[in-house]
Amino acid sequence: MKRNYSKILETFDELPDDAVLPAAAVALIHPGVTLRTIRRAYPTVRLTERLLGVRVGDLRAMSRGELK
């Protein structure tokens, strides 16, 4: 089942740093990054047994080059 992440993407700048985005939404924010890369290279949080996410604060730090 495909999820619609457009609302998340529209309000990304307003999300608190502690919010967690599903890995699929992170892949939309960072074009060219696969879910496999997110699992291996991003600091992830387990949302459910099968769903991983990434904290918004970590994404912002990565984009500023503060977190690798």
PQR file of N, CA, C, O and H, with PARSE charges and radii, in Angstrom:
ATOM      1  N   MET A   1       0.842  -1.171   0.000 -0.4000 1.5000
ATOM      2  CA  MET A   1       0.000   0.000   0.000 -0.0000 2.0000
ATOM      3  C   MET A   1       0.897   1.247   0.000  0.5500 1.7000
ATOM      4  O   MET A   1       1.796   1.371   0.832 -0.5500 1.4000
ATOM      5  N   LYS A   2       0.653   2.141  -0.912 -0.4000 1.5000
ATOM      6  CA  LYS A   2       1.388   3.406  -0.989 -0.0000 2.0000
ATOM      7  C   LYS A   2       0.759   4.399  -0.008  0.5500 1.7000
ATOM      8  O   LYS A   2      -0.460   4.458   0.150 -0.5500 1.4000
ATOM      9  H   LYS A   2      -0.078   2.041  -1.588  0.4000 1.0000
ATOM     10  N   ARG A   3       1.609   5.159   0.629 -0.4000 1.5000
ATOM     11  CA  ARG A   3       1.124   6.195   1.534 -0.0000 2.0000
ATOM     12  C   ARG A   3       1.348   7.547   0.890  0.5500 1.7000
ATOM     13  O   ARG A   3       2.265   7.725   0.088 -0.5500 1.4000
ATOM     14  H   ARG A   3       2.600   5.111   0.501  0.4000 1.0000
ATOM     15  N   ASN A   4       0.511   8.487   1.245 -0.4000 1.5000
ATOM     16  CA  ASN A   4       0.632   9.841   0.714 -0.0000 2.0000
ATOM     17  C   ASN A   4       1.371  10.699   1.735  0.5500 1.7000
ATOM     18  O   ASN A   4       0.841  11.007   2.802 -0.5500 1.4000
ATOM     19  H   ASN A   4      -0.234   8.342   1.896  0.4000 1.0000
ATOM     20  N   TYR A   5       2.597  11.081   1.398 -0.4000 1.5000
ATOM     21  CA  TYR A   5       3.429  11.856   2.306 -0.0000 2.0000
ATOM     22  C   TYR A   5       3.439  13.341   1.956  0.5500 1.7000
ATOM     23  O   TYR A   5       4.263  14.086   2.486 -0.5500 1.4000
ATOM     24  H   TYR A   5       3.028  10.831   0.531  0.4000 1.0000
ATOM     25  N   SER A   6       2.562  13.778   1.094 -0.4000 1.5000
ATOM     26  CA  SER A   6       2.584  15.175   0.645 -0.0000 2.0000
ATOM     27  C   SER A   6       2.366  16.147   1.804  0.5500 1.7000
ATOM     28  O   SER A   6       2.998  17.202   1.838 -0.5500 1.4000
ATOM     29  H   SER A   6       1.893  13.172   0.663  0.4000 1.0000
ATOM     30  N   LYS A   7       1.496  15.821   2.742 -0.4000 1.5000
ATOM     31  CA  LYS A   7       1.247  16.718   3.871 -0.0000 2.0000
ATOM     32  C   LYS A   7       2.497  16.845   4.742  0.5500 1.7000
ATOM     33  O   LYS A   7       2.809  17.933   5.228 -0.5500 1.4000
ATOM     34  H   LYS A   7       0.983  14.963   2.714  0.4000 1.0000
ATOM     35  N   ILE A   8       3.215  15.733   4.941 -0.4000 1.5000
ATOM     36  CA  ILE A   8       4.463  15.776   5.714 -0.0000 2.0000
ATOM     37  C   ILE A   8       5.464  16.680   5.012  0.5500 1.7000
ATOM     38  O   ILE A   8       6.109  17.516   5.645 -0.5500 1.4000
ATOM     39  H   ILE A   8       2.962  14.849   4.547  0.4000 1.0000
ATOM     40  N   LEU A   9       5.591  16.509   3.706 -0.4000 1.5000
ATOM     41  CA  LEU A   9       6.572  17.288   2.957 -0.0000 2.0000
ATOM     42  C   LEU A   9       6.231  18.772   2.946  0.5500 1.7000
ATOM     43  O   LEU A   9       7.126  19.616   2.977 -0.5500 1.4000
ATOM     44  H   LEU A   9       5.067  15.830   3.192  0.4000 1.0000
ATOM     45  N   GLU A  10       4.941  19.094   2.901 -0.4000 1.5000
ATOM     46  CA  GLU A  10       4.510  20.489   2.893 -0.0000 2.0000
ATOM     47  C   GLU A  10       4.812  21.184   4.221  0.5500 1.7000
ATOM     48  O   GLU A  10       5.101  22.380   4.246 -0.5500 1.4000
ATOM     49  H   GLU A  10       4.213  18.409   2.876  0.4000 1.0000
ATOM     50  N   THR A  11       4.745  20.441   5.314 -0.4000 1.5000
ATOM     51  CA  THR A  11       4.918  21.038   6.649 -0.0000 2.0000
ATOM     52  C   THR A  11       6.262  20.683   7.285  0.5500 1.7000
ATOM     53  O   THR A  11       6.432  20.867   8.490 -0.5500 1.4000
ATOM     54  H   THR A  11       4.510  19.469   5.293  0.4000 1.0000
ATOM     55  N   PHE A  12       7.204  20.187   6.514 -0.4000 1.5000
ATOM     56  CA  PHE A  12       8.483  19.726   7.061 -0.0000 2.0000
ATOM     57  C   PHE A  12       9.178  20.806   7.879  0.5500 1.7000
ATOM     58  O   PHE A  12       9.705  20.514   8.953 -0.5500 1.4000
ATOM     59  H   PHE A  12       7.066  20.038   5.535  0.4000 1.0000
ATOM     60  N   ASP A  13       9.194  22.037   7.400 -0.4000 1.5000
ATOM     61  CA  ASP A  13       9.889  23.123   8.102 -0.0000 2.0000
ATOM     62  C   ASP A  13       9.265  23.440   9.459  0.5500 1.7000
ATOM     63  O   ASP A  13       9.928  23.996  10.335 -0.5500 1.4000
ATOM     64  H   ASP A  13       8.767  22.274   6.528  0.4000 1.0000
ATOM     65  N   GLU A  14       8.003  23.092   9.631 -0.4000 1.5000
ATOM     66  CA  GLU A  14       7.296  23.382  10.882 -0.0000 2.0000
ATOM     67  C   GLU A  14       7.365  22.230  11.876  0.5500 1.7000
ATOM     68  O   GLU A  14       6.973  22.399  13.031 -0.5500 1.4000
ATOM     69  H   GLU A  14       7.464  22.641   8.919  0.4000 1.0000
ATOM     70  N   LEU A  15       7.851  21.071  11.462 -0.4000 1.5000
ATOM     71  CA  LEU A  15       7.899  19.905  12.347 -0.0000 2.0000
ATOM     72  C   LEU A  15       8.959  20.102  13.429  0.5500 1.7000
ATOM     73  O   LEU A  15      10.012  20.684  13.168 -0.5500 1.4000
ATOM     74  H   LEU A  15       8.170  20.933  10.524  0.4000 1.0000
ATOM     75  N   PRO A  16       8.684  19.617  14.645 -0.5600 1.5000
ATOM     76  CA  PRO A  16       9.693  19.703  15.696  0.2800 2.0000
ATOM     77  C   PRO A  16      10.831  18.720  15.420  0.5500 1.7000
ATOM     78  O   PRO A  16      10.651  17.747  14.687 -0.5500 1.4000
ATOM     79  N   ASP A  17      11.988  18.973  16.001 -0.4000 1.5000
ATOM     80  CA  ASP A  17      13.144  18.105  15.792 -0.0000 2.0000
ATOM     81  C   ASP A  17      12.905  16.678  16.284  0.5500 1.7000
ATOM     82  O   ASP A  17      13.520  15.743  15.771 -0.5500 1.4000
ATOM     83  H   ASP A  17      12.134  19.763  16.597  0.4000 1.0000
ATOM     84  N   ASP A  18      12.036  16.497  17.255 -0.4000 1.5000
ATOM     85  CA  ASP A  18      11.770  15.161  17.791 -0.0000 2.0000
ATOM     86  C   ASP A  18      10.744  14.369  16.980  0.5500 1.7000
ATOM     87  O   ASP A  18      10.500  13.200  17.280 -0.5500 1.4000
ATOM     88  H   ASP A  18      11.537  17.256  17.672  0.4000 1.0000
ATOM     89  N   ALA A  19      10.145  14.975  15.971 -0.4000 1.5000
ATOM     90  CA  ALA A  19       9.213  14.242  15.104 -0.0000 2.0000
ATOM     91  C   ALA A  19       9.994  13.191  14.327  0.5500 1.7000
ATOM     92  O   ALA A  19      11.165  13.388  14.004 -0.5500 1.4000
ATOM     93  H   ALA A  19      10.343  15.924  15.727  0.4000 1.0000
ATOM     94  N   VAL A  20       9.340  12.081  14.033 -0.4000 1.5000
ATOM     95  CA  VAL A  20       9.987  10.992  13.297 -0.0000 2.0000
ATOM     96  C   VAL A  20       9.247  10.776  11.984  0.5500 1.7000
ATOM     97  O   VAL A  20       8.034  10.565  11.969 -0.5500 1.4000
ATOM     98  H   VAL A  20       8.389  11.921  14.295  0.4000 1.0000
ATOM     99  N   LEU A  21       9.992  10.830  10.879 -0.4000 1.5000
ATOM    100  CA  LEU A  21       9.411  10.600   9.558 -0.0000 2.0000
ATOM    101  C   LEU A  21       9.662   9.163   9.134  0.5500 1.7000
ATOM    102  O   LEU A  21      10.741   8.626   9.381 -0.5500 1.4000
ATOM    103  H   LEU A  21      10.977  11.001  10.891  0.4000 1.0000
ATOM    104  N   PRO A  22       8.685   8.536   8.501 -0.5600 1.5000
ATOM    105  CA  PRO A  22       8.926   7.203   7.955  0.2800 2.0000
ATOM    106  C   PRO A  22      10.041   7.252   6.908  0.5500 1.7000
ATOM    107  O   PRO A  22      10.216   8.260   6.224 -0.5500 1.4000
ATOM    108  N   ALA A  23      10.784   6.165   6.794 -0.4000 1.5000
ATOM    109  CA  ALA A  23      11.920   6.105   5.868 -0.0000 2.0000
ATOM    110  C   ALA A  23      11.503   6.428   4.437  0.5500 1.7000
ATOM    111  O   ALA A  23      12.273   7.043   3.700 -0.5500 1.4000
ATOM    112  H   ALA A  23      10.641   5.346   7.350  0.4000 1.0000
ATOM    113  N   ALA A  24      10.307   6.028   4.030 -0.4000 1.5000
ATOM    114  CA  ALA A  24       9.850   6.312   2.664 -0.0000 2.0000
ATOM    115  C   ALA A  24       9.708   7.816   2.432  0.5500 1.7000
ATOM    116  O   ALA A  24       9.992   8.301   1.337 -0.5500 1.4000
ATOM    117  H   ALA A  24       9.681   5.527   4.629  0.4000 1.0000
ATOM    118  N   ALA A  25       9.273   8.554   3.447 -0.4000 1.5000
ATOM    119  CA  ALA A  25       9.171  10.004   3.312 -0.0000 2.0000
ATOM    120  C   ALA A  25      10.560  10.634   3.248  0.5500 1.7000
ATOM    121  O   ALA A  25      10.769  11.618   2.537 -0.5500 1.4000
ATOM    122  H   ALA A  25       9.042   8.160   4.337  0.4000 1.0000
ATOM    123  N   VAL A  26      11.506  10.065   3.991 -0.4000 1.5000
ATOM    124  CA  VAL A  26      12.888  10.565   3.951 -0.0000 2.0000
ATOM    125  C   VAL A  26      13.465  10.385   2.549  0.5500 1.7000
ATOM    126  O   VAL A  26      14.187  11.249   2.051 -0.5500 1.4000
ATOM    127  H   VAL A  26      11.336   9.266   4.568  0.4000 1.0000
ATOM    128  N   ALA A  27      13.144   9.264   1.919 -0.4000 1.5000
ATOM    129  CA  ALA A  27      13.621   9.016   0.559 -0.0000 2.0000
ATOM    130  C   ALA A  27      13.070  10.053  -0.417  0.5500 1.7000
ATOM    131  O   ALA A  27      13.729  10.376  -1.405 -0.5500 1.4000
ATOM    132  H   ALA A  27      12.557   8.562   2.323  0.4000 1.0000
ATOM    133  N   LEU A  28      11.883  10.572  -0.158 -0.4000 1.5000
ATOM    134  CA  LEU A  28      11.317  11.618  -1.015 -0.0000 2.0000
ATOM    135  C   LEU A  28      12.018  12.959  -0.790  0.5500 1.7000
ATOM    136  O   LEU A  28      12.178  13.745  -1.725 -0.5500 1.4000
ATOM    137  H   LEU A  28      11.348  10.309   0.645  0.4000 1.0000
ATOM    138  N   ILE A  29      12.432  13.216   0.444 -0.4000 1.5000
ATOM    139  CA  ILE A  29      13.118  14.465   0.762 -0.0000 2.0000
ATOM    140  C   ILE A  29      14.524  14.462   0.182  0.5500 1.7000
ATOM    141  O   ILE A  29      15.005  15.493  -0.288 -0.5500 1.4000
ATOM    142  H   ILE A  29      12.302  12.578   1.204  0.4000 1.0000
ATOM    143  N   HIS A  30      15.183  13.312   0.215 -0.4000 1.5000
ATOM    144  CA  HIS A  30      16.543  13.161  -0.298 -0.0000 2.0000
ATOM    145  C   HIS A  30      16.503  12.315  -1.567  0.5500 1.7000
ATOM    146  O   HIS A  30      16.692  11.101  -1.498 -0.5500 1.4000
ATOM    147  H   HIS A  30      14.791  12.475   0.597  0.4000 1.0000
ATOM    148  N   PRO A  31      16.260  12.929  -2.718 -0.5600 1.5000
ATOM    149  CA  PRO A  31      16.167  12.180  -3.969  0.2800 2.0000
ATOM    150  C   PRO A  31      17.458  11.402  -4.250  0.5500 1.7000
ATOM    151  O   PRO A  31      18.560  11.890  -4.003 -0.5500 1.4000
ATOM    152  N   GLY A  32      17.300  10.218  -4.757 -0.4000 1.5000
ATOM    153  CA  GLY A  32      18.456   9.382  -5.078 -0.0000 2.0000
ATOM    154  C   GLY A  32      18.895   8.509  -3.921  0.5500 1.7000
ATOM    155  O   GLY A  32      19.766   7.656  -4.093 -0.5500 1.4000
ATOM    156  H   GLY A  32      16.405   9.821  -4.958  0.4000 1.0000
ATOM    157  N   VAL A  33      18.315   8.698  -2.745 -0.4000 1.5000
ATOM    158  CA  VAL A  33      18.634   7.878  -1.584 -0.0000 2.0000
ATOM    159  C   VAL A  33      17.586   6.775  -1.482  0.5500 1.7000
ATOM    160  O   VAL A  33      16.386   7.048  -1.458 -0.5500 1.4000
ATOM    161  H   VAL A  33      17.607   9.391  -2.605  0.4000 1.0000
ATOM    162  N   THR A  34      18.046   5.540  -1.424 -0.4000 1.5000
ATOM    163  CA  THR A  34      17.134   4.403  -1.358 -0.0000 2.0000
ATOM    164  C   THR A  34      16.807   4.060   0.089  0.5500 1.7000
ATOM    165  O   THR A  34      17.473   4.521   1.016 -0.5500 1.4000
ATOM    166  H   THR A  34      19.021   5.319  -1.443  0.4000 1.0000
ATOM    167  N   LEU A  35      15.779   3.251   0.266 -0.4000 1.5000
ATOM    168  CA  LEU A  35      15.421   2.792   1.609 -0.0000 2.0000
ATOM    169  C   LEU A  35      16.556   1.985   2.222  0.5500 1.7000
ATOM    170  O   LEU A  35      16.780   2.049   3.431 -0.5500 1.4000
ATOM    171  H   LEU A  35      15.238   2.877  -0.487  0.4000 1.0000
ATOM    172  N   ARG A  36      17.261   1.240   1.416 -0.4000 1.5000
ATOM    173  CA  ARG A  36      18.400   0.462   1.909 -0.0000 2.0000
ATOM    174  C   ARG A  36      19.501   1.392   2.451  0.5500 1.7000
ATOM    175  O   ARG A  36      20.088   1.121   3.498 -0.5500 1.4000
ATOM    176  H   ARG A  36      17.080   1.188   0.434  0.4000 1.0000
ATOM    177  N   THR A  37      19.770   2.472   1.735 -0.4000 1.5000
ATOM    178  CA  THR A  37      20.762   3.442   2.202 -0.0000 2.0000
ATOM    179  C   THR A  37      20.324   4.078   3.509  0.5500 1.7000
ATOM    180  O   THR A  37      21.141   4.290   4.405 -0.5500 1.4000
ATOM    181  H   THR A  37      19.293   2.692   0.884  0.4000 1.0000
ATOM    182  N   ILE A  38      19.052   4.380   3.621 -0.4000 1.5000
ATOM    183  CA  ILE A  38      18.533   4.967   4.853 -0.0000 2.0000
ATOM    184  C   ILE A  38      18.730   3.997   6.016  0.5500 1.7000
ATOM    185  O   ILE A  38      19.152   4.408   7.098 -0.5500 1.4000
ATOM    186  H   ILE A  38      18.388   4.208   2.893  0.4000 1.0000
ATOM    187  N   ARG A  39      18.432   2.725   5.806 -0.4000 1.5000
ATOM    188  CA  ARG A  39      18.616   1.724   6.867 -0.0000 2.0000
ATOM    189  C   ARG A  39      20.067   1.624   7.302  0.5500 1.7000
ATOM    190  O   ARG A  39      20.349   1.436   8.485 -0.5500 1.4000
ATOM    191  H   ARG A  39      18.090   2.391   4.928  0.4000 1.0000
ATOM    192  N   ARG A  40      20.988   1.747   6.359 -0.4000 1.5000
ATOM    193  CA  ARG A  40      22.411   1.545   6.655 -0.0000 2.0000
ATOM    194  C   ARG A  40      23.145   2.802   7.106  0.5500 1.7000
ATOM    195  O   ARG A  40      24.054   2.713   7.931 -0.5500 1.4000
ATOM    196  H   ARG A  40      20.759   1.900   5.398  0.4000 1.0000
ATOM    197  N   ALA A  41      22.773   3.971   6.583 -0.4000 1.5000
ATOM    198  CA  ALA A  41      23.585   5.168   6.794 -0.0000 2.0000
ATOM    199  C   ALA A  41      22.922   6.259   7.641  0.5500 1.7000
ATOM    200  O   ALA A  41      23.595   7.204   8.051 -0.5500 1.4000
ATOM    201  H   ALA A  41      22.034   4.043   5.912  0.4000 1.0000
ATOM    202  N   TYR A  42      21.650   6.149   7.906 -0.4000 1.5000
ATOM    203  CA  TYR A  42      20.953   7.174   8.678 -0.0000 2.0000
ATOM    204  C   TYR A  42      20.670   6.634  10.075  0.5500 1.7000
ATOM    205  O   TYR A  42      20.470   5.432  10.251 -0.5500 1.4000
ATOM    206  H   TYR A  42      21.103   5.381   7.573  0.4000 1.0000
ATOM    207  N   PRO A  43      20.653   7.522  11.070 -0.5600 1.5000
ATOM    208  CA  PRO A  43      20.251   7.072  12.416  0.2800 2.0000
ATOM    209  C   PRO A  43      18.742   6.835  12.424  0.5500 1.7000
ATOM    210  O   PRO A  43      17.966   7.786  12.326 -0.5500 1.4000
ATOM    211  N   THR A  44      18.326   5.589  12.540 -0.4000 1.5000
ATOM    212  CA  THR A  44      16.905   5.250  12.415 -0.0000 2.0000
ATOM    213  C   THR A  44      16.271   4.952  13.765  0.5500 1.7000
ATOM    214  O   THR A  44      16.943   4.639  14.747 -0.5500 1.4000
ATOM    215  H   THR A  44      18.956   4.817  12.620  0.4000 1.0000
ATOM    216  N   VAL A  45      14.947   5.063  13.770 -0.4000 1.5000
ATOM    217  CA  VAL A  45      14.108   4.750  14.915 -0.0000 2.0000
ATOM    218  C   VAL A  45      13.077   3.747  14.427  0.5500 1.7000
ATOM    219  O   VAL A  45      12.478   3.943  13.369 -0.5500 1.4000
ATOM    220  H   VAL A  45      14.401   5.317  12.972  0.4000 1.0000
ATOM    221  N   ARG A  46      12.865   2.686  15.174 -0.4000 1.5000
ATOM    222  CA  ARG A  46      11.865   1.695  14.789 -0.0000 2.0000
ATOM    223  C   ARG A  46      10.485   2.207  15.197  0.5500 1.7000
ATOM    224  O   ARG A  46      10.229   2.446  16.377 -0.5500 1.4000
ATOM    225  H   ARG A  46      13.352   2.527  16.033  0.4000 1.0000
ATOM    226  N   LEU A  47       9.594   2.373  14.207 -0.4000 1.5000
ATOM    227  CA  LEU A  47       8.228   2.844  14.462 -0.0000 2.0000
ATOM    228  C   LEU A  47       7.282   1.684  14.735  0.5500 1.7000
ATOM    229  O   LEU A  47       6.453   1.738  15.644 -0.5500 1.4000
ATOM    230  H   LEU A  47       9.803   2.178  13.249  0.4000 1.0000
ATOM    231  N   THR A  48       7.419   0.642  13.936 -0.4000 1.5000
ATOM    232  CA  THR A  48       6.682  -0.601  14.136 -0.0000 2.0000
ATOM    233  C   THR A  48       7.655  -1.735  13.853  0.5500 1.7000
ATOM    234  O   THR A  48       8.835  -1.496  13.597 -0.5500 1.4000
ATOM    235  H   THR A  48       8.092   0.598  13.198  0.4000 1.0000
ATOM    236  N   GLU A  49       7.169  -2.950  13.898 -0.4000 1.5000
ATOM    237  CA  GLU A  49       8.033  -4.099  13.632 -0.0000 2.0000
ATOM    238  C   GLU A  49       8.678  -4.020  12.249  0.5500 1.7000
ATOM    239  O   GLU A  49       9.814  -4.457  12.065 -0.5500 1.4000
ATOM    240  H   GLU A  49       6.210  -3.144  14.106  0.4000 1.0000
ATOM    241  N   ARG A  50       7.953  -3.461  11.276 -0.4000 1.5000
ATOM    242  CA  ARG A  50       8.451  -3.421   9.899 -0.0000 2.0000
ATOM    243  C   ARG A  50       8.744  -2.027   9.363  0.5500 1.7000
ATOM    244  O   ARG A  50       9.178  -1.886   8.219 -0.5500 1.4000
ATOM    245  H   ARG A  50       7.030  -3.105  11.426  0.4000 1.0000
ATOM    246  N   LEU A  51       8.517  -1.001  10.164 -0.4000 1.5000
ATOM    247  CA  LEU A  51       8.633   0.364   9.671 -0.0000 2.0000
ATOM    248  C   LEU A  51       9.690   1.136  10.453  0.5500 1.7000
ATOM    249  O   LEU A  51       9.642   1.225  11.680 -0.5500 1.4000
ATOM    250  H   LEU A  51       8.165  -1.116  11.093  0.4000 1.0000
ATOM    251  N   LEU A  52      10.647   1.693   9.709 -0.4000 1.5000
ATOM    252  CA  LEU A  52      11.696   2.523  10.306 -0.0000 2.0000
ATOM    253  C   LEU A  52      11.442   3.986   9.988  0.5500 1.7000
ATOM    254  O   LEU A  52      10.796   4.321   8.995 -0.5500 1.4000
ATOM    255  H   LEU A  52      10.686   1.621   8.713  0.4000 1.0000
ATOM    256  N   GLY A  53      11.958   4.846  10.843 -0.4000 1.5000
ATOM    257  CA  GLY A  53      11.850   6.273  10.612 -0.0000 2.0000
ATOM    258  C   GLY A  53      13.141   6.969  10.994  0.5500 1.7000
ATOM    259  O   GLY A  53      14.061   6.354  11.535 -0.5500 1.4000
ATOM    260  H   GLY A  53      12.482   4.574  11.650  0.4000 1.0000
ATOM    261  N   VAL A  54      13.196   8.254  10.706 -0.4000 1.5000
ATOM    262  CA  VAL A  54      14.359   9.083  11.019 -0.0000 2.0000
ATOM    263  C   VAL A  54      13.854  10.358  11.689  0.5500 1.7000
ATOM    264  O   VAL A  54      12.891  10.969  11.226 -0.5500 1.4000
ATOM    265  H   VAL A  54      12.449   8.753  10.267  0.4000 1.0000
ATOM    266  N   ARG A  55      14.506  10.754  12.779 -0.4000 1.5000
ATOM    267  CA  ARG A  55      14.133  11.992  13.471 -0.0000 2.0000
ATOM    268  C   ARG A  55      14.379  13.194  12.564  0.5500 1.7000
ATOM    269  O   ARG A  55      15.381  13.248  11.851 -0.5500 1.4000
ATOM    270  H   ARG A  55      15.288  10.257  13.156  0.4000 1.0000
ATOM    271  N   VAL A  56      13.471  14.142  12.596 -0.4000 1.5000
ATOM    272  CA  VAL A  56      13.587  15.359  11.794 -0.0000 2.0000
ATOM    273  C   VAL A  56      14.846  16.129  12.188  0.5500 1.7000
ATOM    274  O   VAL A  56      15.528  16.680  11.324 -0.5500 1.4000
ATOM    275  H   VAL A  56      12.657  14.098  13.175  0.4000 1.0000
ATOM    276  N   GLY A  57      15.156  16.171  13.462 -0.4000 1.5000
ATOM    277  CA  GLY A  57      16.359  16.855  13.912 -0.0000 2.0000
ATOM    278  C   GLY A  57      17.622  16.254  13.323  0.5500 1.7000
ATOM    279  O   GLY A  57      18.555  16.980  12.980 -0.5500 1.4000
ATOM    280  H   GLY A  57      14.602  15.724  14.164  0.4000 1.0000
ATOM    281  N   ASP A  58      17.660  14.918  13.202 -0.4000 1.5000
ATOM    282  CA  ASP A  58      18.809  14.255  12.587 -0.0000 2.0000
ATOM    283  C   ASP A  58      18.904  14.599  11.104  0.5500 1.7000
ATOM    284  O   ASP A  58      20.000  14.800  10.582 -0.5500 1.4000
ATOM    285  H   ASP A  58      16.902  14.328  13.481  0.4000 1.0000
ATOM    286  N   LEU A  59      17.767  14.665  10.429 -0.4000 1.5000
ATOM    287  CA  LEU A  59      17.771  15.032   9.011 -0.0000 2.0000
ATOM    288  C   LEU A  59      18.294  16.449   8.817  0.5500 1.7000
ATOM    289  O   LEU A  59      19.073  16.714   7.901 -0.5500 1.4000
ATOM    290  H   LEU A  59      16.876  14.501  10.853  0.4000 1.0000
ATOM    291  N   ARG A  60      17.863  17.351   9.681 -0.4000 1.5000
ATOM    292  CA  ARG A  60      18.332  18.736   9.581 -0.0000 2.0000
ATOM    293  C   ARG A  60      19.832  18.822   9.852  0.5500 1.7000
ATOM    294  O   ARG A  60      20.551  19.544   9.161 -0.5500 1.4000
ATOM    295  H   ARG A  60      17.230  17.137  10.425  0.4000 1.0000
ATOM    296  N   ALA A  61      20.300  18.089  10.853 -0.4000 1.5000
ATOM    297  CA  ALA A  61      21.734  18.091  11.164 -0.0000 2.0000
ATOM    298  C   ALA A  61      22.543  17.508  10.008  0.5500 1.7000
ATOM    299  O   ALA A  61      23.625  18.006   9.695 -0.5500 1.4000
ATOM    300  H   ALA A  61      19.716  17.503  11.414  0.4000 1.0000
ATOM    301  N   MET A  62      22.028  16.462   9.376 -0.4000 1.5000
ATOM    302  CA  MET A  62      22.734  15.865   8.232 -0.0000 2.0000
ATOM    303  C   MET A  62      22.808  16.845   7.079  0.5500 1.7000
ATOM    304  O   MET A  62      23.836  16.930   6.407 -0.5500 1.4000
ATOM    305  H   MET A  62      21.149  16.057   9.630  0.4000 1.0000
ATOM    306  N   SER A  63      21.751  17.578   6.841 -0.4000 1.5000
ATOM    307  CA  SER A  63      21.750  18.525   5.720 -0.0000 2.0000
ATOM    308  C   SER A  63      22.697  19.700   5.973  0.5500 1.7000
ATOM    309  O   SER A  63      23.191  20.323   5.034 -0.5500 1.4000
ATOM    310  H   SER A  63      20.916  17.509   7.388  0.4000 1.0000
ATOM    311  N   ARG A  64      22.946  19.996   7.263 -0.4000 1.5000
ATOM    312  CA  ARG A  64      23.905  21.047   7.609 -0.0000 2.0000
ATOM    313  C   ARG A  64      25.336  20.506   7.689  0.5500 1.7000
ATOM    314  O   ARG A  64      26.283  21.275   7.856 -0.5500 1.4000
ATOM    315  H   ARG A  64      22.545  19.490   8.026  0.4000 1.0000
ATOM    316  N   GLY A  65      25.492  19.185   7.571 -0.4000 1.5000
ATOM    317  CA  GLY A  65      26.806  18.569   7.631 -0.0000 2.0000
ATOM    318  C   GLY A  65      27.298  18.331   9.044  0.5500 1.7000
ATOM    319  O   GLY A  65      28.481  18.057   9.248 -0.5500 1.4000
ATOM    320  H   GLY A  65      24.723  18.561   7.436  0.4000 1.0000
ATOM    321  N   GLU A  66      26.411  18.432  10.021 -0.4000 1.5000
ATOM    322  CA  GLU A  66      26.786  18.252  11.420 -0.0000 2.0000
ATOM    323  C   GLU A  66      26.759  16.789  11.845  0.5500 1.7000
ATOM    324  O   GLU A  66      27.381  16.422  12.842 -0.5500 1.4000
ATOM    325  H   GLU A  66      25.450  18.654   9.855  0.4000 1.0000
ATOM    326  N   LEU A  67      26.057  15.965  11.112 -0.4000 1.5000
ATOM    327  CA  LEU A  67      25.893  14.558  11.460 -0.0000 2.0000
ATOM    328  C   LEU A  67      26.182  13.717  10.246  0.5500 1.7000
ATOM    329  O   LEU A  67      25.681  13.999   9.157 -0.5500 1.4000
ATOM    330  H   LEU A  67      25.552  16.263  10.302  0.4000 1.0000
ATOM    331  N   LYS A  68      26.983  12.688  10.419 -0.4000 1.5000
ATOM    332  CA  LYS A  68      27.320  11.816   9.285 -0.0000 2.0000
ATOM    333  C   LYS A  68      26.760  10.452   9.464  0.5500 1.7000
ATOM    334  O   LYS A  68      26.947   9.590   8.605 -0.5500 1.4000
ATOM    335  H   LYS A  68      27.390  12.459  11.303  0.4000 1.0000
TER
END
